[in-house]
Amino acid sequence: PIIEQAFNPTVRRLQRLRMPTLAAVNGVAAGAGASLAMTCDIAIAAFDAQFALTEVRLGIIPAVISPYVLAAIGERKARRYMLTAERFSAAEAYRVGLVHEIVPGEAELDEAVGEIVDALLANGPVALGECKSLIKAVANRPITQDVIIDTARRIARVRASAEGKEGMTAFLQKRKPNWIAKS
């Protein structure tokens, strides 16, 4: 229980960060390692990476990570991998939606991470956090009047922010916004 209590806040903090999170998996991500990859917004794996949810093999259950596992790969797929504790390949992780991309090896993994980091850095830092909040607010909800009103309020608030104004002005002036470092 002490380990689970210590680990759960880490996973919760990672999930709640306003900045995007990225997992790069090279090797075996089992148990807590697999759950960290499932908690991140973006996950990339080297072709030889392997994943496993091994708690039942230890006579325990993946209770602490179960909400993140279910959110990442869905109930049906979680049943198989949580119940069997079997290892699965990066290709299977891609097929079930755990990872977004598979690359041949470590060098390509580093390159892919760099490309994603560059793409993230090109975006408004406040907007990234607002986007994560938006996704959480609308995911798995029917499109109701409340959702429509909430999303309209969100875009109006963000568009009126200093960052929103700078981004729109930069776009209209055909220049880079001020959050992008000058090279």
N, C-alpha and C positions, 0 to 999 in steps of 0.2 A: 503493500500500500504506500509506503513512503516514496518508492521510486515512481509509482504511478502518480502520486500527488505532486511530485517534483516535475515530472515530465509533462503532465497535462497543462500547467501554466505556460510552459515553453511553447507547446504546440498552439495553445490558444493565442498567445502573444504573436506568434508567427502568422497565424490566420488573420489576426486583427490589425496587423501593420497597415498603415495607410500607403506605404510605398510597396511597389510590386516585389514579389519574392520569386527567386529562381533556384531550382534544384538542378544540379549537374551530377548525374549518377554514372560512376565508372567503377565497376566491381559489383559486390553484393550489397543490396540494401534490404535488410531483413528486419522484421519487427519494427522497432522505433525508427530505424533508418528508412524503411519503406514508408512509414507514416509521415515522416518529414517531407519526403518527396511528394506525397499525396496532398500535403497541406499547402505546398507552395503554389503560387498562381501559374507558374510555368515550369515544366519539367522536361529535361532533355537527357537522353541516356546514350552511352556508347553501346555499340552493337553487342558487345560481350557482357553487358550489365545483366544482373539477375535480381529478382525481387522475391520476397516471401513474407507472409504474415504468419510468423512462427509461434505465436503465443500458446496455442493449444498443444503444441509439441512439448511445451514446458509445464503442461497441466494448469495453465491459466487461460484467460480469455482476453481478446484485444478490446476490452471495454473502453479504455481511455481514448483510443484512436478510432473507434468504430464510427463516430459521426463523420470523420474526415475521410475514412475509407469509403463509406457509403456515398458521400458527396462526390468523391473522385471517380469511382468506378461503378456505382450503382449497386442495388441490393442483390440482384441475381449473380453478378460476377463476384461480389464480396462473399456471398455464401460459399462459393467454391473455394476461394483462396483462404478465407478465414477458417473454414472447416477442415481443409486438407493440409494446410501449412506447407503445401508443395512450393518449390521454387518455380518461377516462371521467367521466361526470357524477356529481353527488351522488346522484341517483336510482339510478344503477347501483351506486354505492358502498353505498347502503342495501340494494339488492337482493342484493348479494353478501355482505353482513354486515360491511362495513368500518366503516360508521357506524351508530349506533343510532337516530339521529333526523335529520330534515332540517327546517330552518326557513326561512321566506321570505327573511329578510335579516339584516343585521348587528345591528339593534336586537333582533330576535327571538333571534338567536344569543346575544347578551349576556344576555337574559332567561332563555333555556333553561339557559345555564351557571350563572346565579345560582340557579335552581331546583334543579339537580343538586347544586351546592355546599351549599345549604341542607339538602337531603336527606342528604347525606353527613355534614354536621356534626351532624345529629340522632342519629347512630349512635355507638356506643362506639369511640373511636379505636383501642384495642388490638384490639377485636373486628374492626375493618376489616382490620387487618394479618393477624390470624389467619384471616379469611375468605379473603383473597388466597392465603395459604399453603395452606389447605384446597383451594381450587379447583385450584391447581397440583398438589397431591398426588393428587387423584382424577380429574382430567381425562383422558379417553381411556383409562381403566383399567377392566377388567372388575370387577364387584362380587364380589370374592373375600372370603374370611374375613379375610385380612390388611387389606383396605380397610375392612371392617366394624369390625374391632378398632381400627384407626388412627382412624377417625372417632369411635368411642365414646370413645377416650382424649382426643381433642381437645376434645370437648364437655365432658367431665368436668373437664378442666384449665381450660378457659376459664370454665365455670360457677363453679368454685371461686376464680377470681381476684377481686381487689378490684373490678374493673370489672364482672365478671359478677354479683357479689353486689349491687352498687349498682344495676345495671340491673334485676335481678329484684325487688329491694326497692322501687325506684321504681315499677315496674309494679304490684306488689301494693298499694302505698300510693296509687296513682293520681296520681303526681306526675312531674315531669320528672327524669331522672337528672342527677347533678351535672356531667356533661360538657357539658350544654347551657347556653349562656350565658343568664343571666337578663336579660330585656328590660324 
